[in-house]
Amino acid sequence: MTQRAHNPLAGKYTRYLPILLLVAGVFAVYGATFGHDFLINWDDEGYVLKNGAVRGFSLPHLRAAFTSYFVGNYAPVQIISYMLDYELWGMNPAGFIATNLLLHSLNGVMLYGLTLKLCEERLIAWGAAFVFLFHPVQVESVAWISQRKTLLAMVFFLAALRLYLEYRERRSVAAYWWSLAAFTLALLSKAVVVIFPLVALLVDLCFAGTSGRPRLRDKLPYLGASLVVGCLALVSHAPVLNRPSGIRAYPGGTLLTTAYTMAPVLSSYLRDCFLPLDLSPYYMTPIKASPDGEVLLSAVLVLLLCLLGLLLSRRSRTLFFWYALFFAGLLPVSQVVPLITLKNDRYLYFPMLGFAPFVAMVLGALLRKRGGWRWVAGLSILVALVSLPLRAYRQSLVWKDSLTLWSYALRKDPRNQVALQMLALYHTRHGNVAQAFDAVNELNRLKARYGPVRGWE
């Protein structure tokens, strides 16, 4: 039998075609955002429109990026990225959005490479990247120019994690210091990456290539950097919250009421991951002063999730890693240190790093099962996956401008007081007196009936 000659082009296609498809998909799904505008009355003004520090590279601007707080955050890498946008595009929002799309694409490609390395199955890695890139909950982080910090933080977080893996596998000191440098840049983008030391411990525990033994000493520099930036984040929030410590009061006033409140939020996050049907730019999340039926059901769900985690830790360390990574990503936004808002779609950008590969691995295992039902399951999975980019495309249209966004939020929840406030501000600034008057009247009616927004809701 004649042996087939090796075709180097075929290997290149196998390697690069999945990546090209993912990147092309991002620009196809989010392409409509190139016609979007800055969101006035919200963070885009503080970060870009009214921020002189982003208007080109200069020593004063760079100094301001590293010595100032913007919209209650210390994120110099984010501000520097806007300087580059301004140099390339001026104040054209399409240029700023293009950078967001490039960064989101890069994150998907890096997740593809990380999943391929840890799972060693190309189709599963591609499926994980697909879910991560095109899940509708990701739209807020991609389409909103102010969320550049989330995208940048993920880029450097993934780089730090990949370099940490190389350090553990090859004992490369250079890889360790490059990992720490990438992690520092991630911290200077957004403080949510403080979970990295915990993720590094999970890597040690779950993958044989890292010897399976956790090392605490090499986590100390990551932990120290996390503590420094965490303190900076609290200081930066102090003027916004009018509190010397920069720490907001717990929802309901105690840790117990916080637990009552956040258990249903966790349930809603899981629902949005599997059924992203009622997404919103602002959720009016009620504070639970005492346990009710919703809290009790959510507590049962939390117990079941813990049991599932225990089972996975014994059956499949790889699955457990991605499972635990999802919940690790939620830790910084779970009100352990109280934040201004209780729930946001953008809070799922980092948890999706665990959710997407976990789902891809589970679906891959199901499709490998024998039986006639496999084809039914495969078709159902295909339909579900195809629906993700379609839903993401529709969700991206919502973020066109302030009027479109807050009108959508009000349609989703007619009692959304924040949406009414934003619409009143929008119409006032554009001289639409009648519409502004209607929004204010409706807002006052809701306040009289349900009480004013207390900042947490």
C-alpha positions as CSV (number, residue, x, y, z in Angstrom):
1,M,0.0,0.0,0.0
2,T,1.3,3.4,-1.0
3,Q,1.9,5.7,2.0
4,R,0.4,9.2,1.6
5,A,2.8,12.0,1.5
6,H,2.7,14.4,4.5
7,N,1.0,17.7,3.5
8,P,2.3,20.5,5.7
9,L,-0.6,22.8,4.5
10,A,-3.1,20.4,5.9
11,G,-1.5,20.7,9.4
12,K,-1.6,24.5,9.1
13,Y,-5.3,24.4,8.2
14,T,-6.1,22.1,11.1
15,R,-4.2,24.5,13.4
16,Y,-5.3,27.9,12.2
17,L,-8.7,27.4,10.6
18,P,-10.6,27.0,13.9
19,I,-9.0,30.2,15.2
20,L,-9.9,32.1,12.0
21,L,-13.5,30.9,12.2
22,L,-13.7,32.1,15.8
23,V,-12.3,35.6,15.0
24,A,-14.4,36.0,11.9
25,G,-17.5,34.9,13.9
26,V,-16.8,37.7,16.5
27,F,-16.7,40.4,13.9
28,A,-19.8,38.9,12.2
29,V,-21.9,38.7,15.4
30,Y,-20.8,42.0,16.8
31,G,-20.4,43.8,13.5
32,A,-23.5,46.0,14.1
33,T,-21.7,47.6,17.1
34,F,-19.5,49.6,14.7
35,G,-22.5,51.8,14.3
36,H,-23.0,52.3,18.0
37,D,-22.4,55.5,19.9
38,F,-20.9,56.4,23.3
39,L,-23.3,55.9,26.2
40,I,-23.9,59.3,27.7
41,N,-25.1,59.7,31.3
42,W,-23.1,56.6,32.1
43,D,-19.5,55.5,32.5
44,D,-18.4,56.4,28.9
45,E,-18.4,60.0,29.8
46,G,-16.1,59.6,32.8
47,Y,-13.8,57.3,31.0
48,V,-13.6,58.8,27.6
49,L,-15.9,61.7,26.6
50,K,-15.0,64.0,29.5
51,N,-11.6,62.6,30.3
52,G,-8.8,64.7,28.9
53,A,-6.2,62.1,29.9
54,V,-7.2,59.7,27.1
55,R,-6.6,62.3,24.3
56,G,-3.3,61.0,23.0
57,F,0.0,59.8,24.5
58,S,1.9,62.4,26.5
59,L,3.8,62.3,29.8
60,P,1.0,64.3,31.6
61,H,-1.6,61.9,30.3
62,L,0.4,58.8,31.3
63,R,1.1,60.4,34.8
64,A,-2.7,61.0,35.2
65,A,-3.4,57.4,34.2
66,F,-1.2,56.0,37.0
67,T,-2.0,58.7,39.7
68,S,-5.7,59.2,39.2
69,Y,-9.0,57.4,39.8
70,F,-11.6,57.3,37.0
71,V,-15.2,56.6,37.7
72,G,-14.2,55.2,41.1
73,N,-11.6,52.8,39.7
74,Y,-7.9,52.6,39.5
75,A,-7.2,51.0,36.1
76,P,-4.2,52.7,34.3
77,V,-4.0,50.0,31.7
78,Q,-7.5,50.7,30.6
79,I,-6.9,54.5,30.3
80,I,-3.7,53.9,28.3
81,S,-5.6,51.7,25.9
82,Y,-8.0,54.6,25.3
83,M,-5.0,56.8,24.5
84,L,-4.1,54.4,21.7
85,D,-7.7,54.4,20.4
86,Y,-7.6,58.2,20.4
87,E,-4.3,58.3,18.5
88,L,-5.7,55.9,15.9
89,W,-9.4,57.0,15.6
90,G,-9.8,60.3,17.4
91,M,-13.2,60.3,19.2
92,N,-14.9,58.0,16.7
93,P,-16.7,55.3,18.9
94,A,-16.3,52.7,16.1
95,G,-12.5,52.7,16.7
96,F,-13.0,52.1,20.5
97,I,-15.5,49.3,19.8
98,A,-13.1,47.7,17.3
99,T,-10.5,47.4,20.0
100,N,-13.1,45.8,22.3
101,L,-13.8,43.2,19.5
102,L,-10.1,42.5,19.0
103,L,-9.6,42.0,22.7
104,H,-12.6,39.7,23.0
105,S,-11.4,37.7,20.0
106,L,-8.0,37.4,21.6
107,N,-9.5,36.1,24.8
108,G,-11.5,33.5,22.9
109,V,-8.4,32.3,21.0
110,M,-6.3,32.2,24.2
111,L,-9.1,30.1,25.9
112,Y,-9.1,27.8,22.9
113,G,-5.3,27.3,23.4
114,L,-5.6,26.8,27.1
115,T,-8.5,24.3,26.8
116,L,-6.7,22.4,24.1
117,K,-3.6,22.2,26.3
118,L,-5.5,20.9,29.3
119,C,-8.2,18.8,27.6
120,E,-6.2,17.7,24.5
121,E,-9.3,17.6,22.3
122,R,-9.5,20.2,19.5
123,L,-13.3,20.0,19.1
124,I,-13.9,20.5,22.8
125,A,-11.5,23.4,22.9
126,W,-13.2,25.0,19.9
127,G,-16.6,24.4,21.5
128,A,-15.4,26.1,24.7
129,A,-14.1,29.1,22.8
130,F,-17.4,29.3,20.9
131,V,-19.5,29.4,24.0
132,F,-17.3,31.9,25.6
133,L,-17.2,34.3,22.6
134,F,-20.8,34.1,21.6
135,H,-22.8,33.7,24.8
136,P,-25.3,36.6,25.1
137,V,-24.1,37.5,28.7
138,Q,-20.8,38.5,27.2
139,V,-22.4,41.3,25.1
140,E,-22.3,43.9,27.9
141,S,-18.5,43.5,28.3
142,V,-17.9,43.7,24.6
143,A,-20.4,46.3,23.3
144,W,-19.9,48.8,26.2
145,I,-16.8,50.8,25.6
146,S,-16.4,51.4,29.4
147,Q,-15.9,47.6,29.9
148,R,-12.5,47.7,28.2
149,K,-11.1,47.0,31.7
150,T,-12.8,43.6,31.8
151,L,-11.5,42.6,28.4
152,L,-7.9,43.7,29.2
153,A,-7.9,42.0,32.5
154,M,-8.9,38.8,30.9
155,V,-6.1,39.0,28.3
156,F,-3.4,39.4,30.9
157,F,-5.1,36.9,33.3
158,L,-5.1,34.2,30.6
159,A,-1.5,35.1,29.7
160,A,-0.4,34.8,33.4
161,L,-2.2,31.5,33.7
162,R,-0.6,30.0,30.6
163,L,2.8,31.1,31.7
164,Y,2.2,29.7,35.2
165,L,1.4,26.4,33.6
166,E,4.7,26.5,31.8
167,Y,6.5,27.3,35.0
168,R,4.9,24.4,36.9
169,E,5.5,21.9,34.1
170,R,9.0,22.9,33.0
171,R,10.2,24.5,36.2
172,S,10.9,27.7,34.2
173,V,11.9,30.6,36.4
174,A,11.6,33.0,33.4
175,A,8.0,31.8,32.8
176,Y,7.2,32.4,36.5
177,W,8.4,36.0,36.4
178,W,6.6,36.7,33.1
179,S,3.5,35.2,34.6
180,L,3.8,37.6,37.6
181,A,4.3,40.5,35.2
182,A,1.2,39.6,33.2
183,F,-0.8,39.2,36.4
184,T,0.3,42.7,37.5
185,L,-0.9,44.2,34.2
186,A,-4.2,42.3,34.8
187,L,-4.5,43.8,38.2
188,L,-3.9,47.3,36.8
189,S,-6.8,46.6,34.4
190,K,-9.4,45.4,36.9
191,A,-9.2,44.1,40.4
192,V,-11.4,41.1,39.7
193,V,-8.3,39.1,38.8
194,V,-7.4,38.9,42.5
195,I,-8.7,35.3,42.2
196,F,-5.5,34.3,40.4
197,P,-3.7,32.8,43.5
198,L,-6.8,30.5,44.1
199,V,-6.8,29.5,40.4
200,A,-3.1,28.7,40.5
201,L,-3.8,26.4,43.5
202,L,-6.6,24.7,41.5
203,V,-4.1,24.1,38.7
204,D,-1.6,22.5,41.1
205,L,-4.3,20.2,42.5
206,C,-6.1,19.2,39.3
207,F,-3.4,18.5,36.7
208,A,-0.8,15.8,36.9
209,G,1.7,17.7,34.7
210,T,2.1,20.1,37.6
211,S,2.9,17.2,40.0
212,G,-0.5,17.5,41.8
213,R,1.1,19.1,44.9
214,P,0.1,22.6,45.7
215,R,2.9,25.0,46.5
216,L,2.1,28.0,48.7
217,R,5.4,29.8,48.6
218,D,5.2,30.6,44.8
219,K,1.7,32.1,45.3
220,L,2.8,34.7,47.8
221,P,4.0,37.3,45.2
222,Y,0.6,37.0,43.4
223,L,-1.2,37.3,46.7
224,G,0.9,40.3,47.8
225,A,0.1,42.1,44.5
226,S,-3.6,41.2,44.9
227,L,-3.7,42.8,48.4
228,V,-2.0,46.0,47.2
229,V,-4.4,46.5,44.3
230,G,-7.4,45.4,46.4
231,C,-6.5,48.2,48.8
232,L,-6.2,50.6,45.9
233,A,-9.6,49.6,44.7
234,L,-11.2,50.3,48.1
235,V,-9.5,53.7,48.3
236,S,-10.6,54.6,44.7
237,H,-14.2,53.8,45.7
238,A,-14.2,56.1,48.8
239,P,-15.2,59.3,47.0
240,V,-17.9,57.6,45.1
241,L,-19.4,56.0,48.2
242,N,-18.7,58.9,50.5
243,R,-17.0,56.5,52.9
244,P,-13.4,56.9,54.2
245,S,-12.8,53.2,53.9
246,G,-14.2,52.8,50.4
247,I,-16.2,49.9,51.6
248,R,-20.0,49.9,51.2
249,A,-22.3,48.6,53.8
250,Y,-23.5,45.0,53.4
251,P,-26.9,44.5,51.7
252,G,-29.4,44.6,54.5
253,G,-26.7,45.5,56.9
254,T,-25.3,42.1,57.9
255,L,-23.5,39.2,56.4
256,L,-26.6,37.1,57.0
257,T,-28.9,39.3,55.0
258,T,-26.1,39.4,52.3
259,A,-26.3,35.6,52.2
260,Y,-30.1,35.7,51.9
261,T,-29.8,38.3,49.1
262,M,-27.0,36.7,47.1
263,A,-28.3,33.1,47.1
264,P,-31.1,34.0,44.6
265,V,-28.6,36.1,42.6
266,L,-26.4,32.9,42.2
267,S,-29.5,31.0,41.0
268,S,-30.3,33.8,38.5
269,Y,-26.7,33.7,37.2
270,L,-27.0,30.0,36.6
271,R,-30.3,30.5,34.8
272,D,-28.8,33.2,32.6
273,C,-25.9,30.9,31.7
274,F,-28.3,28.2,30.4
275,L,-31.3,30.4,29.4
276,P,-30.1,33.9,28.6
277,L,-33.6,35.3,27.9
278,D,-34.1,38.2,30.3
279,L,-30.8,40.1,30.3
280,S,-30.6,43.7,31.3
281,P,-28.1,46.5,31.7
282,Y,-29.4,47.1,35.2
283,Y,-31.1,44.6,37.5
284,M,-33.4,45.8,40.3
285,T,-32.3,43.1,42.7
286,P,-34.4,43.0,46.0
287,I,-32.6,42.8,49.3
288,K,-33.7,39.9,51.5
289,A,-34.0,40.8,55.1
290,S,-35.2,37.3,56.0
291,P,-35.3,33.9,54.3
292,D,-38.4,33.4,52.0
293,G,-39.3,30.6,49.6
294,E,-36.9,31.9,46.9
295,V,-34.0,32.0,49.4
296,L,-34.7,28.5,50.7
297,L,-34.9,27.0,47.1
298,S,-31.6,28.8,46.3
299,A,-30.0,27.4,49.5
300,V,-31.0,23.9,48.3
301,L,-29.4,24.6,44.9
302,V,-26.2,25.8,46.6
303,L,-26.1,22.5,48.6
304,L,-26.6,20.5,45.4
305,L,-23.8,22.5,43.7
306,C,-21.4,21.7,46.6
307,L,-22.3,18.0,46.4
308,L,-21.7,18.0,42.6
309,G,-18.3,19.7,43.1
310,L,-17.3,17.1,45.6
311,L,-18.3,14.3,43.2
312,L,-16.4,15.9,40.3
313,S,-13.3,16.3,42.5
314,R,-13.3,12.5,42.9
315,R,-14.3,11.5,39.4
316,S,-12.7,14.0,37.0
317,R,-10.1,16.5,38.1
318,T,-10.2,18.3,34.8
319,L,-14.0,18.8,34.9
320,F,-13.7,19.9,38.5
321,F,-11.1,22.5,37.6
322,W,-13.4,24.2,35.1
323,Y,-16.4,23.8,37.5
324,A,-14.5,25.4,40.4
325,L,-13.1,28.1,38.1
326,F,-16.7,29.3,37.4
327,F,-17.4,29.8,41.1
328,A,-14.0,31.3,41.7
329,G,-14.8,33.9,39.0
330,L,-18.0,34.8,41.0
331,L,-16.2,35.3,44.3
332,P,-15.1,39.0,43.7
333,V,-18.7,39.9,42.8
334,S,-20.4,37.9,45.5
335,Q,-20.4,40.8,48.0
336,V,-17.7,39.3,50.2
337,V,-16.4,42.9,49.9
338,P,-19.6,44.8,49.1
339,L,-19.9,46.3,45.6
340,I,-22.3,49.1,44.4
341,T,-24.5,46.7,42.4
342,L,-25.6,43.2,43.2
343,K,-25.9,41.7,39.8
344,N,-24.6,42.6,36.3
345,D,-24.1,40.6,33.1
346,R,-20.5,41.8,33.0
347,Y,-19.9,40.0,36.3
348,L,-20.2,36.7,34.3
349,Y,-17.3,37.4,31.9
350,F,-14.7,35.8,34.2
351,P,-17.0,32.9,35.4
352,M,-17.6,32.1,31.7
353,L,-13.9,31.1,31.6
354,G,-14.9,28.0,33.6
355,F,-18.5,27.6,32.4
356,A,-17.6,27.4,28.7
357,P,-15.0,24.5,28.8
358,F,-17.1,22.7,31.4
359,V,-20.2,22.7,29.2
360,A,-18.1,21.7,26.1
361,M,-16.5,18.8,28.0
362,V,-19.9,17.5,29.3
363,L,-21.5,17.8,25.8
364,G,-18.5,16.0,24.3
365,A,-18.9,13.2,26.8
366,L,-22.7,12.9,26.0
367,L,-22.0,12.7,22.3
368,R,-19.6,9.9,22.8
369,K,-22.2,7.8,24.5
370,R,-23.6,4.9,22.5
371,G,-27.3,4.7,21.7
372,G,-29.8,6.0,19.2
373,W,-30.7,8.9,21.4
374,R,-27.2,10.3,20.7
375,W,-28.4,11.8,17.4
376,V,-31.3,13.5,19.1
377,A,-28.9,14.9,21.8
378,G,-26.5,16.0,19.1
379,L,-29.1,17.8,17.1
380,S,-30.4,19.5,20.3
381,I,-27.0,20.6,21.2
382,L,-26.3,21.9,17.7
383,V,-29.5,24.0,17.8
384,A,-28.6,25.4,21.2
385,L,-25.1,26.3,20.1
386,V,-26.3,28.0,16.9
387,S,-28.8,30.0,18.9
388,L,-26.0,31.6,21.0
389,P,-24.5,33.9,18.3
390,L,-28.0,34.8,17.1
391,R,-29.0,35.9,20.6
392,A,-25.7,37.7,21.1
393,Y,-26.3,39.6,17.8
394,R,-29.8,40.7,18.9
395,Q,-28.5,41.6,22.4
396,S,-25.7,43.7,20.8
397,L,-28.3,45.9,19.0
398,V,-29.6,46.9,22.4
399,W,-26.4,48.8,23.2
400,K,-26.6,51.1,20.2
401,D,-27.0,54.3,22.3
402,S,-28.4,55.5,25.6
403,L,-32.0,55.9,24.4
404,T,-32.1,52.3,22.9
405,L,-30.4,50.8,25.9
406,W,-32.6,52.2,28.6
407,S,-35.8,51.9,26.6
408,Y,-35.0,48.2,26.3
409,A,-34.3,48.0,30.1
410,L,-37.7,49.6,30.8
411,R,-39.5,47.2,28.5
412,K,-37.9,44.3,30.3
413,D,-38.8,45.7,33.7
414,P,-41.4,48.6,33.7
415,R,-40.5,49.2,37.4
416,N,-36.8,49.8,36.7
417,Q,-36.2,53.2,38.4
418,V,-32.6,53.4,37.1
419,A,-33.8,53.1,33.5
420,L,-36.3,55.9,34.1
421,Q,-33.6,58.1,35.6
422,M,-31.3,57.5,32.7
423,L,-34.1,58.2,30.2
424,A,-35.1,61.4,32.0
425,L,-31.5,62.6,31.8
426,Y,-31.2,61.6,28.2
427,H,-34.4,63.5,27.1
428,T,-33.4,66.5,29.3
429,R,-30.0,66.8,27.6
430,H,-31.6,66.5,24.1
431,G,-34.3,69.0,24.8
432,N,-37.2,66.5,24.7
433,V,-39.2,68.2,27.4
434,A,-42.3,66.1,27.2
435,Q,-40.5,62.8,27.2
436,A,-38.4,63.9,30.2
437,F,-41.5,65.0,32.0
438,D,-43.2,61.7,31.5
439,A,-40.1,59.8,32.7
440,V,-39.9,61.9,35.8
441,N,-43.6,61.5,36.6
442,E,-43.4,57.7,36.2
443,L,-40.3,57.6,38.4
444,N,-42.0,59.6,41.1
445,R,-45.0,57.3,41.0
446,L,-42.8,54.2,41.4
447,K,-40.9,55.8,44.3
448,A,-44.1,56.6,46.0
449,R,-45.4,53.1,45.6
450,Y,-42.2,51.0,46.0
451,G,-39.8,53.3,47.7
452,P,-36.7,54.9,46.1
453,V,-33.7,52.9,44.8
454,R,-31.4,52.5,47.7
455,G,-28.3,52.1,45.6
456,W,-28.1,48.4,46.0
457,E,-31.1,47.5,44.0
